[in-house]
């Protein structure tokens, strides 16, 4: 059971919501050493450049080089290790009882803004030790990660972002022109990853956006479309109320509002979906103002790896009344454009997700699992048990303790066989790699994530979201500055927003009473 579960269960009965919220968040973050971290992926030792060069990821734990390769050593052969993620012959994907497709869609859109391993369409130019991240939840997939990219995406009038109307609905402009080349106005943007595999028809549907991963699948492009519309809607309202404001002030104020609104969704819908208890956590920035962990963000290589939730991806996706192979959605926004925003949210929420864990990956995602294992090895990431100890957990004493147990005979047989596979590869339980151990664990009761993943996500999410400069005591905590940064109307819309559904209702027609949410309506707590 994770620390978050233990603390909230102990305090759930108290009628002290604000204090409970503060205590839960504070204890969740303080379970491990806080930033600044002594190490980064630049060197396997402490150095000045490693402490200051933020183009490299930080490290939660120091580097731990391999003792060799081969059966019985700390790092078995790469392909044999990656095979642990492949489904067993003749089996279907195990399904998550709690989550809808909206959960991984939001998770991907969120993390693509700040977990940005330096990848490239030319494999020779990638560097899995480095990052292009700004290390903030700044909605860079929408606004761009540099000022030059932001300028390219702005309309230049009314504080708006550039957009186009298709079938009466607002979307980002297309990235490519009729000649198949990037439009000159968007030359500064990062090209979508995976372009070498895109079809001409798919290429024509790709949007000009702030992130190279937004166009990965229509579900993430859907998220970006939603926040594009919300930004432009707010910019229009601000312009009507403040006719003397120039384009820059309208844009910057709308961006302030949308970023804080987004962070609120991160805590109050997304983290509460991950939360295994009944206590609803609140996005209250006062928790941070006197906390010892209120430090500048610097994303770690461990955080980058633990968020590789490829296992949630389904082999096939239902969109409306038709099933589509999951790989047919890659770099292809035709389903989003054809269905419209409201129906796309409904369709995404109607899908289930696969369950995180070994032996359950969609076939077309195996390359991603191989890449993640390799990235951990390139960065000499420490072992699974090292991280359990760092998080205040008991280390696994044997392979059966990692995979857990089941009351179902068939599932117990699979888990026993999996433990033997792990033993055959690693020999000693202390050799099990971090990335493998994360997903060898069983998913927690009443949650979508395994124990170590859940605890580390909660620790980093709170310490990185609520430390946002817009939520500081000198901006959000100062009434005068708060009004200057957001306006009274902006503050009101932030306070009224608790779920993605609230934003969809404001920006898409035809939703009606259809379900939109991360937690399946059929799910019941056990």
TASUL-V290404 format. One record per residue. N is the residue number from 1. RES is the residue in one small letter. PSI is psi in whole degrees, -180 to 180 (999 if undefined). BURIAL is I if it has 9 or more other ideal C-beta (glycine too) atoms within 8 Angstrom, else O. D_LAST is the distance of its C-alpha to the last C-alpha in Angstrom with 1 decimal. Layout:
n = {N:N}
res = {RES:RES}
psi = {PSI:PSI}
burial = {BURIAL:BURIAL}
d_last = {D_LAST:D_LAST}
This chain:
n = {1:2:3:4:5:6:7:8:9:10:11:12:13:14:15:16:17:18:19:20:21:22:23:24:25:26:27:28:29:30:31:32:33:34:35:36:37:38:39:40:41:42:43:44:45:46:47:48:49:50:51:52:53:54:55:56:57:58:59:60:61:62:63:64:65:66:67:68:69:70:71:72:73:74:75:76:77:78:79:80:81:82:83:84:85:86:87:88:89:90:91:92:93:94:95:96:97:98:99:100:101:102:103:104:105:106:107:108:109:110:111:112:113:114:115:116:117:118:119:120:121:122:123:124:125:126:127:128:129:130:131:132:133:134:135:136:137:138:139:140:141:142:143:144:145:146:147:148:149:150:151:152:153:154:155:156:157:158:159:160:161:162:163:164:165:166:167:168:169:170:171:172:173:174:175:176:177:178:179:180:181:182:183:184:185:186:187:188:189:190:191:192:193:194:195:196:197:198:199:200:201:202:203:204:205:206:207:208:209:210:211:212:213:214:215:216:217:218:219:220:221:222:223:224:225:226:227:228:229:230:231:232:233:234:235:236:237:238:239:240:241:242:243:244:245:246:247:248:249:250:251:252:253:254:255:256:257:258:259:260:261:262:263:264:265:266:267:268:269:270:271:272:273:274:275:276:277:278:279:280:281:282:283:284:285:286:287:288:289:290:291:292:293:294:295:296:297:298:299:300:301:302:303:304:305:306:307:308:309:310:311:312:313:314:315:316:317:318:319:320:321:322:323:324:325:326:327:328:329:330:331:332:333:334:335:336:337:338:339:340:341:342:343:344:345:346:347:348:349:350:351:352:353:354:355:356:357:358:359:360:361:362:363:364:365:366:367:368:369:370:371:372:373:374:375:376:377:378:379:380:381:382:383:384:385:386:387:388:389:390:391:392:393:394:395:396:397:398:399:400:401:402:403:404:405:406:407:408:409:410:411:412:413:414:415:416:417:418:419:420:421:422:423:424:425:426:427:428:429:430:431:432:433:434:435:436:437:438:439:440:441:442:443:444:445:446:447:448:449:450:451:452:453:454:455:456:457:458:459:460:461:462:463:464:465:466:467:468:469:470:471:472:473:474:475:476:477:478:479:480:481:482:483:484:485:486:487:488:489:490:491:492:493:494:495:496:497:498:499:500:501:502:503:504:505:506:507:508:509:510:511:512:513:514:515:516:517:518:519:520:521:522:523:524:525:526}
res = {x:x:x:x:x:x:x:x:x:x:x:x:x:x:x:x:x:x:x:x:x:x:x:x:x:x:x:x:x:x:x:x:x:x:x:x:x:x:x:x:x:x:x:x:x:x:x:x:x:x:x:x:x:x:x:x:x:x:x:x:x:x:x:x:x:x:x:x:x:x:x:x:x:x:x:x:x:x:x:x:x:x:x:x:x:x:x:x:x:x:x:x:x:x:x:x:x:x:x:x:x:x:x:x:x:x:x:x:x:x:x:x:x:x:x:x:x:x:x:x:x:x:x:x:x:x:x:x:x:x:x:x:x:x:x:x:x:x:x:x:x:x:x:x:x:x:x:x:x:x:x:x:x:x:x:x:x:x:x:x:x:x:x:x:x:x:x:x:x:x:x:x:x:x:x:x:x:x:x:x:x:x:x:x:x:x:x:x:x:x:x:x:x:x:x:x:x:x:x:x:x:x:x:x:x:x:x:x:x:x:x:x:x:x:x:x:x:x:x:x:x:x:x:x:x:x:x:x:x:x:x:x:x:x:x:x:x:x:x:x:x:x:x:x:x:x:x:x:x:x:x:x:x:x:x:x:x:x:x:x:x:x:x:x:x:x:x:x:x:x:x:x:x:x:x:x:x:x:x:x:x:x:x:x:x:x:x:x:x:x:x:x:x:x:x:x:x:x:x:x:x:x:x:x:x:x:x:x:x:x:x:x:x:x:x:x:x:x:x:x:x:x:x:x:x:x:x:x:x:x:x:x:x:x:x:x:x:x:x:x:x:x:x:x:x:x:x:x:x:x:x:x:x:x:x:x:x:x:x:x:x:x:x:x:x:x:x:x:x:x:x:x:x:x:x:x:x:x:x:x:x:x:x:x:x:x:x:x:x:x:x:x:x:x:x:x:x:x:x:x:x:x:x:x:x:x:x:x:x:x:x:x:x:x:x:x:x:x:x:x:x:x:x:x:x:x:x:x:x:x:x:x:x:x:x:x:x:x:x:x:x:x:x:x:x:x:x:x:x:x:x:x:x:x:x:x:x:x:x:x:x:x:x:x:x:x:x:x:x:x:x:x:x:x:x:x:x:x:x:x:x:x:x:x:x:x:x:x:x:x:x:x:x:x:x:x:x:x:x:x:x:x:x:x:x:x:x:x:x:x:x:x:x:x:x:x:x:x:x:x:x:x:x:x:x:x}
psi = {133:161:-39:-42:-44:-48:-46:-35:-37:-28:-1:-31:-13:143:56:60:-47:-43:-39:-45:-46:-46:-44:-48:-44:-45:-35:-42:-39:6:-22:168:140:167:157:145:142:-20:159:175:0:-41:160:12:172:130:159:-47:-35:-27:-12:-20:99:8:-3:153:149:173:134:-41:155:159:148:90:154:153:1:-175:148:166:132:0:180:-26:101:170:142:-49:-36:-35:-46:-30:-19:-25:-18:142:147:148:134:10:150:165:137:139:144:127:-19:-39:146:175:-16:-28:-56:-29:-45:-41:-43:-44:-42:-54:-25:-13:-25:-14:96:70:139:88:165:153:-23:108:-28:-15:0:155:104:7:-17:168:151:19:148:-5:22:155:90:10:42:-27:-28:-45:-8:155:-7:161:-37:-40:-41:-44:-40:-28:-16:146:-27:4:142:14:13:160:150:143:171:162:125:123:39:6:148:130:167:157:160:145:-38:145:-179:-22:0:2:156:134:137:-35:-18:17:-26:-15:155:131:146:137:143:14:-29:-16:1:146:158:-38:-42:-40:-37:-14:-1:136:154:110:178:-11:148:0:-5:-39:6:-46:158:-24:-36:-36:-33:-44:-45:-38:-40:-47:-25:-48:-40:-40:-50:-33:-46:-39:-40:-41:-42:-40:-39:-35:-22:72:-17:-8:141:178:-42:-46:-38:-45:-50:-37:-42:-41:-42:-48:-47:-39:-46:-38:-42:-45:-37:-41:-40:-46:-50:-16:-51:-55:-35:-25:-39:-35:130:-3:176:-4:119:122:146:147:72:105:-15:-25:-33:-30:-31:11:144:-17:11:83:158:144:145:108:142:157:-34:-40:-39:-41:-40:-17:13:77:49:-28:-18:-18:133:147:-37:146:133:127:106:-121:18:139:139:138:135:-36:-14:-14:-12:128:48:106:15:-36:-41:-48:-42:-36:-28:165:-48:-50:-30:-40:-39:-46:-43:-40:-19:-16:150:170:158:164:134:136:165:161:38:10:147:142:-37:-2:2:-33:-34:-38:-40:-44:-38:-43:-43:-39:-43:-39:-42:-37:6:46:140:179:165:-49:-31:-39:-31:-42:-41:-29:11:21:159:135:153:128:-20:174:-32:-32:-29:-49:-18:-166:169:149:-14:122:-44:-42:-37:-37:-40:-44:-40:-41:-36:-41:-39:-37:-45:-43:-39:-31:-40:-22:-61:135:-28:-7:-12:129:151:-53:-37:-46:-37:-44:-1:-27:151:152:140:152:132:19:168:-1:153:167:-52:-41:-47:-46:-41:-36:-46:-44:-50:-36:-48:-42:-13:-28:-48:-8:6:136:-32:-19:9:163:-19:-8:-73:-34:-4:111:-42:-46:-33:-43:-37:-39:-33:-21:160:-42:-38:-42:-41:-43:-33:-47:-30:-10:120:-23:160:-35:-37:-39:-38:-43:-33:-16:6:139:153:12:-40:-134:11:148:132:118:166:-25:126:134:-22:-13:139:140:140:999}
burial = {O:I:I:I:I:I:I:I:O:O:I:I:O:O:O:O:O:O:O:I:I:I:I:I:I:I:I:I:I:I:I:I:O:I:I:O:I:O:I:I:I:I:I:O:O:O:O:O:O:I:I:O:O:O:O:I:I:I:I:I:I:O:I:I:O:I:O:O:O:O:O:O:I:I:I:I:O:I:O:O:I:I:O:I:I:I:I:O:O:O:O:O:I:O:O:I:O:I:I:I:I:I:I:I:I:I:I:I:I:I:I:I:I:I:I:I:I:I:O:I:O:O:O:O:O:I:O:I:I:I:I:O:I:O:I:I:I:I:I:I:I:I:I:I:I:O:O:O:I:I:O:I:I:I:O:O:O:I:I:I:I:I:I:I:O:O:O:O:I:I:I:I:I:I:I:I:O:O:O:O:O:I:I:O:O:I:O:O:I:O:O:I:I:I:I:O:O:I:O:O:O:I:I:O:I:I:I:I:I:I:I:O:I:I:I:I:I:I:I:I:I:I:I:I:I:I:I:I:I:I:I:I:I:I:I:I:I:I:I:O:O:I:O:O:I:O:I:O:I:I:I:I:I:I:I:I:I:I:I:I:I:I:I:I:I:I:I:I:I:I:I:I:I:I:I:I:I:O:I:O:I:I:I:I:I:O:I:I:I:O:I:O:I:O:I:O:I:I:I:I:I:I:I:I:I:I:I:I:I:I:I:I:I:I:I:O:I:I:O:O:O:O:O:I:O:I:O:O:I:I:I:I:I:I:I:I:I:O:I:I:I:I:I:I:I:I:I:I:I:I:I:I:I:I:I:I:I:I:I:I:I:I:O:I:I:I:O:I:I:I:I:I:I:I:I:I:I:O:I:I:I:I:I:I:I:I:I:I:I:I:I:O:I:O:O:I:O:O:I:I:I:I:I:O:O:O:O:O:O:O:O:I:O:I:I:I:O:I:I:I:I:I:I:O:I:I:O:O:I:O:I:I:I:I:I:I:I:I:I:I:I:I:I:I:O:O:I:I:I:I:I:I:I:I:I:I:I:I:I:I:I:I:I:I:I:I:I:I:O:I:I:I:I:O:I:I:I:I:O:O:I:I:I:O:I:I:I:O:I:I:I:O:I:I:O:O:I:O:I:I:I:I:I:I:O:O:I:I:O:O:I:O:O:O:O:I:I:I:I:I:O:O:O:O:O:O}
d_last = {14.3:16.4:18.8:17.3:14.0:16.1:18.5:16.4:14.3:17.8:19.2:16.7:18.3:21.7:23.5:25.1:23.4:26.3:26.7:23.0:23.1:26.3:25.1:21.9:23.9:26.8:25.0:23.1:26.5:28.5:26.5:29.2:32.9:33.6:36.1:39.0:38.5:41.5:41.3:41.1:41.4:45.1:46.1:44.5:46.1:46.5:49.1:50.2:49.6:46.2:45.4:46.8:46.6:43.4:44.0:42.3:38.6:38.0:36.5:33.9:35.3:38.9:39.8:39.6:42.0:41.5:43.3:44.1:42.9:42.4:40.4:39.5:40.1:37.8:37.9:38.1:39.8:38.2:37.8:36.4:33.7:32.9:32.5:29.3:27.6:29.1:27.2:28.4:31.0:29.9:26.2:24.4:22.2:18.6:16.6:14.1:11.1:11.1:14.8:17.9:21.4:22.1:20.1:22.5:25.4:25.1:24.4:27.6:29.6:28.7:29.4:32.5:34.1:34.2:33.3:36.6:37.8:41.5:41.3:44.1:45.1:47.8:46.0:49.0:48.4:44.7:44.0:40.5:41.4:42.1:40.4:41.6:39.0:39.9:37.0:35.9:33.4:36.5:35.5:38.1:36.9:38.2:41.1:42.3:42.3:46.0:48.3:50.3:47.3:46.3:49.9:49.8:46.7:48.0:50.0:52.5:52.6:50.5:48.0:46.4:45.1:46.9:45.4:46.5:45.8:44.8:44.5:44.4:41.5:41.8:41.1:42.5:45.9:46.2:46.9:49.5:52.6:54.2:56.0:52.8:53.4:51.5:52.9:55.2:53.5:50.3:52.0:50.5:46.9:44.9:45.0:41.7:40.6:41.1:44.1:45.9:43.4:43.4:45.1:47.9:45.9:42.8:45.1:46.4:43.0:42.3:42.3:44.2:41.5:41.1:39.1:39.8:36.2:35.6:37.1:35.1:33.1:33.1:29.7:31.0:34.3:32.4:31.0:34.5:35.9:33.7:34.8:38.3:38.4:36.9:39.5:42.3:41.2:41.2:44.5:46.0:44.9:46.2:49.5:50.0:49.4:51.4:54.4:56.1:53.4:54.2:52.0:50.9:49.6:47.8:46.1:45.2:43.8:41.7:40.4:39.5:37.5:35.6:34.8:33.3:31.4:30.0:29.0:27.2:25.2:24.5:22.8:21.4:20.0:19.9:18.9:16.4:14.8:14.9:13.7:10.2:10.6:11.3:14.9:17.0:19.7:23.2:26.1:28.5:31.4:32.7:30.3:32.5:36.0:36.5:34.1:35.7:33.8:35.5:37.4:38.6:36.2:37.0:34.5:34.1:34.3:31.0:29.2:31.0:29.8:26.1:25.9:27.1:24.0:26.0:23.2:21.4:24.6:24.6:27.6:28.2:27.4:27.6:29.8:30.4:31.1:32.3:30.8:32.4:32.5:30.8:34.0:36.0:34.3:35.6:38.3:38.5:37.7:39.1:35.8:35.3:38.9:39.0:35.8:36.2:33.8:31.7:31.2:30.4:27.5:26.3:26.8:25.1:22.0:22.0:21.7:18.8:19.1:19.4:17.2:18.9:20.5:23.6:25.0:23.5:26.0:27.8:31.3:33.0:31.1:32.3:35.2:33.0:31.2:34.7:35.9:33.0:33.7:37.4:36.9:35.2:38.1:40.8:39.5:39.2:35.7:34.7:32.3:28.6:28.9:31.2:28.6:25.9:28.6:29.6:26.1:26.0:23.8:24.8:26.6:25.7:28.0:27.9:26.8:24.0:22.5:22.5:20.7:18.2:17.2:15.2:14.7:16.3:20.1:21.1:18.9:19.9:23.4:23.2:21.8:24.6:27.1:26.0:26.5:30.0:30.7:30.0:32.2:34.9:35.1:34.7:36.0:34.8:31.2:32.8:34.3:31.1:31.5:29.3:28.5:27.7:25.5:23.4:22.3:22.5:19.3:16.0:13.7:11.4:7.6:6.7:10.4:13.4:15.6:16.4:16.8:20.6:20.7:18.1:20.1:23.4:22.6:21.5:24.7:27.0:25.6:26.2:29.5:30.8:29.7:30.5:33.7:35.1:38.7:38.2:35.7:38.0:39.3:42.7:41.4:38.2:39.0:42.6:42.9:46.2:45.1:41.8:43.8:46.1:43.4:41.3:43.3:42.1:40.9:39.1:37.3:36.3:34.8:32.8:31.4:30.5:28.7:25.0:23.9:25.7:25.8:28.1:30.5:30.5:31.3:34.4:35.6:35.0:36.1:34.5:30.8:30.6:27.1:25.8:22.4:22.7:19.8:17.9:14.4:14.3:14.5:12.5:9.4:6.4:3.8:0.0}
